């Protein structure tokens, strides 16, 4: 299960997504359900996403993982 680490400066969430071995997960989709706003993690598993005006649920999904040696 991926780990989602977040900081909340004002109206923006920043953080990173990593696997169970603390390796960054690139190309993870992060999406607020009600606000219909999202982003994708970069090659280092990092993201930045503006918070919606009201409470919402952040979902994360990954459709394909790169193989690790």
C-alpha positions in Angstrom: 0.0 0.0 0.0 1.4 3.4 -0.9 2.2 5.9 1.7 0.9 9.5 1.3 2.9 12.2 3.1 1.4 15.7 3.1 2.1 19.1 4.4 -0.6 21.8 4.3 0.7 25.3 3.8 -2.5 27.5 3.5 -4.6 26.3 0.6 -2.1 23.9 -1.1 -1.2 20.3 -0.3 2.4 19.3 -1.1 3.9 15.9 -0.5 5.1 12.6 -1.9 3.8 9.1 -2.5 6.1 6.1 -1.8 5.7 2.4 -1.8 6.1 0.0 1.2 9.9 0.2 0.8 9.9 4.0 0.8 10.7 4.2 -3.0 9.0 7.1 -4.8 6.0 6.3 -6.9 5.8 8.4 -10.1 2.6 8.9 -12.2 0.2 8.3 -9.3 -3.1 10.1 -9.9 -4.4 12.2 -7.0 -7.9 13.5 -7.3 -10.4 15.4 -5.1 -13.8 13.7 -5.7 -16.2 16.6 -5.2 -14.0 19.4 -6.6 -13.1 17.2 -9.6 -9.5 18.6 -9.3 -6.4 16.5 -9.4 -2.7 16.1 -10.3 -0.2 13.4 -11.0 3.0 12.7 -9.1 6.3 13.6 -10.8 9.3 11.2 -11.3 10.3 11.6 -7.7 6.7 10.8 -6.4 6.1 14.5 -5.4 3.0 16.5 -5.9 1.4 19.9 -5.3 -2.3 20.3 -5.3 -4.6 23.2 -4.5 -7.2 22.4 -1.7 -10.9 22.7 -2.6 -13.0 25.3 -0.9 -15.0 22.8 1.2 -14.2 19.4 2.7 -13.5 16.7 0.2 -11.9 13.2 -0.2 -8.5 12.8 -1.8 -8.1 9.6 -3.7 -4.9 8.1 -5.1 -4.7 5.5 -7.9 -1.9 4.0 -9.8 -2.6 1.9 -12.9 0.9 0.8 -13.7 4.1 0.4 -11.7 7.5 0.2 -13.1 9.4 -3.0 -12.2 12.2 -2.7 -9.7 15.4 -4.7 -10.1 
